[in-house]
Amino acid sequence: MERDNNEIIAIDGWGVTPGSPEVVRFLEGPQRRLAELARATRIFFEFLRGFRALHFVGPCVTVFGSARFTEIHPYYRMARLAGAELAKAGFTVMTGGGPGIMEAANRGAKDVGGRSIGCNIVLPQDQKHNAYLDEWITFRYFFVRKVMLVKYSFAFIALPGGFGTLDEIFETATLIQTSKIREFPLVLMGKEFWHPLLEFMSERLIKARTIDLVDLERIIVTDSAEEAVQAITEAAKRKFNLTYGSRMKRRWIFGERRPT
């Protein structure tokens, strides 16, 4: 990695370095039946490992955003403030566990003594979990990781990012649109950054009737961490009473230990 103006991390060779051989083979089409069965079993156990590890995290909000912003970038500071506000409101802050916006949100939670969780991913560039996590779990498959980031959250905050962030935003928006998840706030922070995208959706998608106006109106857009967390808290109280109930206890008989 190289730093550009001490604000953005430039990742050389992105998309050139070969991916994980296991995942590459998985996406290359039909293979031998026994190989497919073995792979399906590995995927099942990756899901199971995630379910067991995250069963205990409590009321979470997932924060999406680029891995490329350093701590002096305004978006990093915005994410850090959002993490702190979420923690003060009683939420566990969950991210993809890496650097940039993810690190900032986790760091903000730790600044105020909150709880911070990471769902890391194995990448060719060897993404490592950041230093502000109470617990983390590392996944091989993006789709397994994304399920975990959605399944255990009350709401979602997305700060500026690239393809990965857009993928997470639109998958979440699709789940909300199709009522797979209901009354889950989706907040975009960074009005200036998101304005062209929102304008495109308004001027192209709504006018072409590929989405409805209500789909766009569900998205909250703000520069204020306090406003974002207030909207999330109100929705969580309305739908979930801001709790999952009594926090589950780990049972040694099931081998439930802290993930690493």
C-alpha positions in Angstrom: 0.0 0.0 0.0 1.1 3.6 -0.7 -0.3 6.7 0.9 -1.5 9.5 -1.4 -1.4 12.9 0.3 -1.7 11.1 3.6 -5.5 11.0 3.1 -6.2 8.1 0.8 -4.5 4.7 0.7 -3.8 3.7 -2.9 -3.9 -0.1 -3.3 -1.6 -1.1 -6.1 -2.5 -4.1 -8.3 -6.1 -4.2 -7.2 -7.9 -6.6 -9.5 -4.5 -7.9 -10.8 -3.4 -10.0 -7.8 -5.0 -13.5 -8.1 -7.8 -14.1 -5.7 -8.1 -17.0 -3.3 -7.8 -20.2 -5.4 -10.7 -21.7 -3.5 -13.1 -18.9 -4.4 -11.8 -18.6 -7.9 -12.6 -22.3 -8.5 -16.0 -21.9 -6.9 -16.9 -19.2 -9.5 -15.6 -21.1 -12.5 -18.8 -23.0 -13.2 -19.8 -26.7 -12.7 -17.1 -29.0 -11.2 -16.9 -32.6 -10.0 -19.8 -33.5 -7.8 -17.7 -34.5 -4.8 -15.7 -31.3 -5.1 -19.0 -29.3 -5.1 -20.2 -31.2 -2.1 -17.0 -30.6 -0.2 -17.2 -26.9 -1.0 -20.8 -26.7 0.0 -19.9 -28.2 3.3 -17.1 -25.7 3.8 -19.5 -22.9 3.1 -22.0 -24.3 5.5 -19.4 -24.4 8.3 -18.4 -20.8 7.5 -22.0 -19.8 8.0 -22.3 -21.8 11.1 -19.1 -20.3 12.5 -20.5 -16.8 11.8 -23.8 -17.6 13.5 -22.1 -18.9 16.6 -19.7 -16.1 16.9 -22.2 -13.3 16.3 -25.1 -14.8 18.2 -23.9 -12.8 21.3 -23.1 -9.4 19.9 -26.4 -7.6 21.0 -28.1 -4.8 19.2 -25.8 -3.9 16.3 -25.6 -1.2 13.6 -23.4 -2.0 10.6 -21.2 0.8 9.1 -20.1 0.4 5.5 -17.4 2.5 3.8 -14.1 2.5 2.0 -10.9 1.0 3.3 -8.8 3.7 1.7 -9.3 6.8 3.9 -6.7 7.6 6.5 -7.3 9.2 9.9 -6.8 12.8 8.7 -9.5 12.5 6.0 -12.8 14.2 6.7 -14.8 11.1 6.0 -12.6 9.1 8.5 -13.5 11.7 11.1 -17.2 11.5 10.2 -17.2 7.8 10.6 -15.4 8.0 13.9 -18.0 10.4 15.2 -20.8 8.1 13.9 -19.2 5.1 15.7 -19.1 7.1 19.0 -22.7 8.3 18.7 -23.9 4.7 18.0 -22.0 3.4 21.0 -23.4 6.2 23.3 -26.9 5.2 22.1 -26.3 1.6 23.2 -25.5 -0.1 19.9 -22.6 -2.4 19.1 -20.8 -1.0 16.1 -20.2 -3.7 13.4 -18.0 -3.2 10.4 -16.1 -5.2 7.8 -13.2 -5.1 10.3 -10.6 -3.5 8.0 -8.9 -0.1 7.7 -10.3 3.2 6.6 -14.0 3.9 7.3 -14.3 0.6 9.1 -11.5 1.3 11.4 -12.8 4.8 12.1 -16.3 3.6 13.1 -14.8 0.9 15.4 -12.4 3.4 16.8 -15.2 5.9 17.6 -17.1 3.2 19.5 -14.0 2.4 21.5 -13.4 6.1 22.2 -16.5 6.2 24.4 -16.2 2.7 25.9 -18.6 1.0 23.4 -18.5 -2.4 21.9 -16.9 -3.0 18.5 -17.2 -6.0 16.2 -15.5 -6.8 12.9 -16.4 -9.2 10.1 -13.1 -9.4 8.2 -12.5 -10.9 4.8 -9.6 -12.8 3.2 -8.3 -10.8 0.3 -5.2 -11.1 -2.0 -3.9 -7.9 -0.3 -4.2 -9.7 3.0 -6.6 -7.3 4.7 -6.0 -7.4 8.5 -8.5 -6.6 11.2 -8.1 -3.1 12.7 -6.9 -2.5 16.2 -10.2 -1.2 17.6 -12.2 -4.5 17.8 -13.4 -6.3 20.8 -14.1 -9.4 18.7 -13.7 -10.3 15.1 -14.2 -13.2 12.7 -12.6 -13.7 9.3 -14.5 -15.0 6.3 -13.4 -16.4 3.0 -16.6 -15.8 1.0 -18.0 -12.2 0.5 -21.6 -13.5 0.4 -21.2 -15.2 3.8 -19.7 -12.0 5.3 -22.5 -9.9 3.8 -25.2 -12.1 5.3 -23.6 -11.7 8.7 -23.4 -7.9 8.4 -27.1 -7.8 7.6 -28.5 -10.5 9.8 -27.2 -9.1 13.1 -28.0 -5.4 12.5 -30.8 -3.0 13.4 -29.7 -0.5 10.8 -27.0 0.5 8.3 -24.9 3.5 7.9 -22.9 3.9 4.6 -20.1 6.4 4.2 -18.3 7.1 1.0 -16.7 4.1 -0.7 -16.2 2.2 -3.9 -17.5 -0.9 -5.5 -17.7 -2.9 -2.3 -19.6 -0.1 -0.5 -22.0 0.3 -3.4 -22.6 -3.4 -3.5 -23.5 -3.4 0.2 -25.7 -0.4 -0.1 -27.7 -1.7 -3.1 -28.0 -5.2 -1.7 -29.4 -3.7 1.6 -31.7 -1.4 -0.4 -33.0 -4.4 -2.4 -33.7 -6.4 0.8 -35.6 -3.4 2.2 -37.5 -2.8 -1.1 -38.6 -6.5 -1.3 -39.5 -6.5 2.5 -36.9 -9.2 3.3 -35.9 -6.8 6.0 -38.5 -4.3 7.3 -38.2 -0.9 9.0 -34.4 -1.1 8.9 -33.0 2.4 8.4 -30.4 2.9 5.7 -28.4 6.1 6.2 -26.0 7.6 3.7 -23.5 10.0 5.4 -21.7 12.5 3.2 -24.3 14.5 1.3 -21.9 15.9 -1.2 -20.4 12.5 -2.1 -23.8 10.8 -2.5 -25.6 13.6 -4.3 -24.8 12.5 -7.9 -25.9 8.9 -7.2 -29.1 10.1 -5.6 -29.7 12.5 -8.5 -29.2 9.6 -10.9 -31.7 7.4 -9.1 -34.2 10.3 -9.0 -33.7 11.4 -12.6 -33.2 8.0 -14.2 -34.5 5.1 -12.1 -37.7 6.8 -10.8 -38.6 8.4 -14.2 -38.0 5.0 -15.9 -40.1 3.4 -13.2 -37.4 0.8 -12.4 -37.8 1.9 -8.8 -40.6 3.7 -6.9 -40.3 7.1 -5.2 -40.9 5.4 -1.9 -37.7 3.3 -2.4 -35.7 6.4 -2.6 -37.5 8.2 0.2 -36.6 5.3 2.6 -32.9 6.3 2.4 -31.8 8.9 5.0 -29.1 11.3 3.8 -27.2 13.4 6.3 -23.9 14.8 7.4 -24.9 14.7 11.0 -23.9 11.6 13.2 -26.4 12.7 15.8 -29.3 12.9 13.2 -28.3 9.5 11.8 -28.3 7.8 15.2 -31.5 9.5 16.3 -33.3 8.1 13.3 -31.9 4.6 13.9 -32.7 4.7 17.6 -36.3 5.7 16.9 -36.7 2.9 14.4 -35.1 0.4 16.8 -37.4 1.4 19.6 -40.4 1.2 17.4 -39.7 -2.2 15.9 -37.4 -4.0 18.4 -37.8 -2.1 21.7 -34.0 -1.5 21.2 -33.2 -5.0 22.5 -32.9 -8.6 21.4 -34.0 -9.5 24.9 -31.7 -11.0 27.5 -28.1 -11.3 26.2 -27.3 -14.8 25.3 -24.6 -16.6 27.3 -21.9 -18.6 25.8 -22.1 -22.3 26.6 -18.9 -24.3 26.9 -20.8 -27.4 26.0 -21.2 -26.0 22.4 -17.6 -24.9 22.3 -18.6 -21.2 22.2 -15.6 -19.1 22.8 -14.6 -15.6 21.6 -13.8 -15.6 17.9 -10.3 -14.6 16.6 
